Amino acid sequence: MHKDRIKGSAKQVAGTIKETAGKLTGDAKLKAEGKAQKLEGKIQNALGGLKDTAKK
């Protein structure tokens, strides 16, 4: 497993936490930051998957 997949998954989890906290507190900025971080994590995870596939 490529390190980008691990880092991407961690960003997704952190983004989900931020987004949920933003929803609970009514903080639109925090919610948007969480969504952006989740998206960044998904992209990084996908790139790691491509790198794994390329190595095979």
Residue, then its C-alpha position, 0 to 999 in steps of 0.5 A: m500500500h502506497k503512503d499516499r493512500i494512508k495519508g489520504s485516508a487520514k485526511q478523509v477521517a479528519g475532514t469528516i470530523k471537521e465537517t461534523a463539528g461544523k454541522l453540530t456547532g452551526d459553523a459554516k466555515l468549519k463545515a466547508e473546510g471539512k468537506a474540502q479536506k475530505l475531497e483532498g483526502k479522496i484525491q490523494n487516496a486515488l493517486g496512491g491507488l494509481k501508484d500502487t497499480a503502476k508498480k504492479 
